[in-house]
């Protein structure tokens, strides 16, 4: 819960370090609880006589140790399930952080695509007009070329705006 609250403030490296350290601790506890759950369940299923474990019942008799171990087995099973849920929640939190980073990277890549497209238009125009085009039927003037390049760049910006890439 603390990691979820602090996720926005932590940098990616420190967040992932703390998360992986917590995941290692959870895995260790999970293994210990799995073992505890198995041992207590075995005690609940088999008759075990442990001296001093029996307590007095309501009518002066003894409470069955199997029932006590069955209760402990249920509690150990619940603890194991909670730790397993914590592990899954932690994995989901890491996935969320990675998805946010991926989304931010997509924004950067969109910006690079826009800049590349805008730089491509004058580059192509300069490349074509930089060739020796003697005897062309259309003698372009500098004003016409500048207007065409500006119009192409403006049209490209319009297309990106319609797609929603400029937000």
matplotlib code that plots the C-alpha trace (Angstrom):
import matplotlib.pyplot as plt

x = [0.0, 2.9, 4.4, 1.1, 0.9, 4.5, 4.6, 4.2, 7.0, 9.6, 11.8, 11.8, 15.0, 14.3, 10.7, 11.8, 14.6, 12.2, 9.6, 12.0, 13.3, 9.7, 9.0, 12.0, 10.8, 7.2, 8.6, 10.6, 7.5, 5.3, 7.7, 7.7, 3.9, 3.5, 5.6, 3.8, 0.4, 1.5, 2.8, -0.3, -2.6, -0.8, -1.2, -4.9, -5.4, -3.4, -3.8, -0.9, -0.4, 1.4, 1.8, 0.3, -1.5, -4.9, -7.0, -10.1, -13.4, -16.7, -17.9, -14.6, -13.4, -10.6, -10.9, -9.8, -6.4, -7.4, -10.0, -7.3, -4.9, -7.7, -8.3, -4.6, -4.5, -7.3, -5.5, -2.2, -4.1, -5.6, -2.2, -0.8, -3.6, -3.1, 0.6, -0.1, -2.6, 0.1, 2.5, 0.0, -0.8, 2.9, 3.3, 0.3, 1.8, 5.1, 3.1, 1.3, 4.5, 6.0, 2.8, 3.0, 6.6, 5.7, 2.9, 5.3, 7.8, 5.0, 4.5, 8.2, 8.1, 5.1, 7.0, 10.0, 7.7, 6.2, 9.6, 11.0, 8.0, 8.3, 12.0, 11.5, 9.5, 12.1, 14.8, 13.0, 12.3, 16.0, 17.2, 15.0, 15.8, 19.4, 19.8, 20.7, 17.3, 18.2, 15.4, 12.5, 9.1, 8.3, 10.9, 10.2, 10.8, 12.1, 8.7, 6.9, 9.2, 9.0, 5.2, 5.0, 7.3, 5.4, 2.0, 3.3, 4.5, 1.2, -0.8, 1.4, 0.8, -3.0, -3.0, -1.1, -3.6, -6.6, -5.0, -4.6, -0.8, -0.2, -1.9]
y = [0.0, 2.3, 1.6, 2.4, 5.8, 6.6, 5.3, 8.8, 10.3, 7.6, 7.5, 4.4, 3.0, 3.5, 2.3, -0.9, -1.5, -1.2, -3.3, -6.2, -6.1, -6.4, -9.1, -11.1, -10.7, -11.8, -14.9, -15.8, -15.4, -17.2, -20.2, -20.3, -20.0, -22.8, -25.0, -23.9, -24.6, -28.1, -28.9, -27.6, -29.3, -32.6, -32.1, -31.5, -34.6, -37.1, -37.8, -36.1, -36.0, -33.0, -32.8, -29.6, -28.6, -29.9, -27.4, -27.8, -27.8, -26.3, -29.5, -30.3, -32.5, -31.7, -29.9, -32.0, -31.0, -31.9, -29.1, -26.6, -27.7, -27.5, -23.9, -23.1, -24.8, -22.5, -19.5, -20.5, -21.1, -17.6, -16.0, -17.9, -16.6, -13.1, -13.2, -14.7, -11.8, -9.3, -10.9, -10.6, -7.0, -6.1, -7.7, -5.6, -2.5, -3.1, -3.7, -0.5, 1.4, -0.2, 0.6, 4.3, 4.4, 2.8, 5.4, 8.2, 6.7, 6.6, 10.3, 10.9, 8.6, 10.5, 13.8, 12.4, 11.1, 14.6, 16.3, 13.8, 14.3, 18.0, 17.9, 15.5, 18.0, 20.7, 18.0, 16.4, 19.8, 20.9, 17.6, 17.8, 21.4, 21.0, 18.7, 20.2, 20.6, 22.3, 22.6, 22.0, 23.1, 24.8, 27.2, 27.4, 30.6, 30.9, 32.2, 29.3, 26.7, 28.3, 28.5, 24.8, 23.7, 25.8, 24.5, 20.8, 21.3, 23.0, 20.2, 17.6, 19.4, 19.5, 15.7, 15.1, 17.4, 15.5, 12.2, 13.7, 13.5, 17.1, 16.8]
z = [0.0, 0.8, -2.7, -4.4, -2.6, -3.2, -6.8, -8.4, -6.3, -6.9, -9.9, -12.0, -10.7, -7.0, -7.4, -9.2, -6.6, -3.7, -5.5, -6.3, -2.7, -1.4, -3.9, -2.6, 1.0, 0.0, -1.8, 1.3, 3.6, 1.0, 1.1, 4.9, 5.1, 2.5, 4.8, 7.9, 6.2, 5.3, 8.8, 10.6, 8.1, 8.7, 12.5, 12.0, 9.9, 12.0, 15.7, 17.4, 21.1, 22.3, 26.0, 27.5, 24.2, 25.4, 27.3, 29.5, 27.7, 28.9, 30.6, 32.2, 29.3, 26.9, 23.6, 20.7, 19.5, 16.0, 16.1, 17.3, 14.6, 12.0, 13.1, 12.9, 9.5, 8.3, 9.6, 8.0, 4.7, 4.9, 5.6, 2.6, 0.4, 1.6, 0.9, -2.5, -3.2, -2.1, -4.6, -7.4, -6.4, -6.5, -9.9, -11.1, -9.7, -11.5, -14.7, -14.2, -13.8, -16.9, -18.9, -17.8, -18.9, -22.2, -22.7, -22.0, -24.5, -27.1, -26.7, -27.3, -30.4, -31.7, -31.3, -33.2, -36.0, -36.3, -36.4, -38.9, -41.2, -41.0, -41.7, -44.6, -46.7, -47.1, -47.5, -50.4, -52.0, -51.5, -52.9, -56.0, -56.7, -55.9, -59.0, -62.3, -63.9, -67.1, -69.6, -67.2, -68.5, -65.2, -63.9, -60.2, -58.3, -54.8, -53.6, -55.2, -53.7, -50.2, -50.4, -51.5, -48.7, -46.1, -47.4, -47.2, -43.7, -42.7, -44.2, -42.4, -39.1, -39.9, -40.4, -37.2, -35.3, -36.8, -35.6, -32.1, -32.0, -31.1, -27.7]

ax = plt.figure().add_subplot(projection="3d")
ax.plot(x, y, z, "-o")
ax.set_aspect("equal")
plt.show()
